[in-house]
């Protein structure tokens, strides 16, 4: 299988988010391997920064292992119906602050 540079970049972007969630939930690589059924070797490679393969099934199981599915917001969808991109969106952390729209001090009162 030929892997494009775009796919390698995507894989390298996903692993730091997985590591962040592992740290948040205090999940060790061994426990993640147990909960997902994914190879411990591949998990360790991904954590180390190697573009280790990530399957949709692995991401779905990560969503479950990290407790990221909120039944109230998932529109009745279970983890088994989530796409690769939906799983990535759930695993990646949300931005801390919304994009900046302006500064309070920039207000110009010329009325």
C-alpha positions in Angstrom: 0.0 0.0 0.0 1.3 3.4 -1.0 0.9 6.1 1.6 0.7 9.7 0.4 2.5 12.5 2.2 -0.9 14.0 3.0 -2.0 10.8 4.7 1.2 10.7 6.7 0.6 14.3 7.9 -2.9 13.4 8.9 -1.7 10.4 10.9 1.0 12.6 12.6 -1.7 15.1 13.5 -4.0 12.5 15.0 -1.5 10.8 17.3 -0.8 13.9 19.5 -4.6 14.2 20.1 -4.8 10.5 21.1 -1.9 11.1 23.5 -3.6 14.1 24.9 -6.8 12.1 25.6 -4.7 9.3 27.1 -3.1 11.7 29.5 -6.5 13.3 30.3 -8.1 10.0 31.1 -4.9 8.5 32.6 -4.9 5.6 30.1 -1.6 3.8 29.6 -0.6 2.4 26.2 -1.2 -1.1 27.5 -4.7 -0.2 28.7 -5.5 1.5 25.4 -4.3 -1.6 23.6 -6.5 -3.8 25.8 -9.6 -1.5 25.3 -9.2 -1.2 21.6 -7.7 -4.5 20.6 -5.0 -2.6 18.7 -1.4 -3.6 18.6 0.6 -2.2 21.6 3.6 -1.9 19.3 1.6 0.3 16.9 0.3 2.4 19.7 3.8 3.0 21.1 5.1 3.8 17.5 2.3 6.4 17.1 3.0 7.9 20.5 6.7 8.1 19.6 5.9 10.1 16.5 6.1 7.4 13.9 3.2 7.5 11.4 1.7 4.3 12.6 -1.4 3.1 10.8 -4.8 4.2 12.3 -8.0 2.4 11.2 -11.5 3.6 11.5 -12.2 0.8 13.9 -9.3 1.8 16.2 -10.6 5.4 16.2 -14.1 4.3 17.1 -12.8 2.2 19.9 -10.7 5.2 21.1 -13.8 7.4 21.2 -15.5 4.8 23.4 -12.4 4.2 25.6 -12.0 8.0 26.1 -15.7 8.4 26.9 -16.2 11.0 24.1 -19.6 10.0 22.9 -22.3 12.1 24.5 -25.7 10.4 24.0 -27.5 13.7 24.1 -25.5 15.2 21.3 -24.8 12.2 19.1 -28.3 12.3 17.4 -28.8 8.6 18.3 -25.6 7.6 16.5 -23.5 5.0 18.1 -19.7 4.8 17.8 -20.1 2.1 15.1 -21.7 4.6 12.7 -19.2 7.4 13.1 -16.9 8.1 10.1 -13.1 8.5 10.3 -13.4 12.3 10.2 -16.2 12.3 12.9 -14.0 10.2 15.2 -11.0 12.5 14.6 -13.2 15.6 15.4 -14.3 14.0 18.6 -10.7 13.0 19.6 -9.1 16.3 18.8 -9.5 18.8 21.6 -11.8 21.8 21.1 -10.1 25.2 21.0 -9.9 26.9 24.3 -11.3 30.2 23.1 -13.4 31.1 20.1 -11.6 33.0 17.3 -11.0 36.6 18.2 -13.5 39.1 16.7 -11.9 42.3 17.9 -10.6 43.9 21.0 -12.6 45.9 23.5 -10.1 48.7 23.4 -10.4 48.9 19.6 -14.0 50.3 19.9 -14.2 53.6 18.2 -16.8 55.9 19.7 -17.3 58.7 17.2 -21.0 59.2 17.6 
